Amino acid sequence: MNTHGLARATIFYTGIAGALTVGCLYLVAHSGLYMLIAMGAGILLVVLGGAASGPVSASAVGEAEGAGLSGVTEGMQLQPSMENFNTRAVLIFYGVGLILWSIVVLTVFRSGLQ
């Protein structure tokens, strides 16, 4: 697994994009309700991103080759590549960022929220 791509996605989507979204929302609204809505949206994004199927099991590939369907398995990727993030991975990382930064704002700026 490529940890460099994973770290880059975590820093960008969870750290920068999540912080920017929640920070702008805090500067505009100063409301705890909006922080809770952002946290709920983050939970929804994580659920939507994680609801898709995972990698293909190796047993399914073996059965396909045994049945004479070798053309099906030639270009099949068994593990997801960390270089090219699909929409599901972006949803998960961005959702975690919204949840994380909403908790930070609710905890640190508790007295400034309305």
Helices and strands as residue ranges (DSSP letters): H 3-9, I 10-17, H 18-29, H 32-50, H 58-66, H 70-73, H 87-108, G 110-112
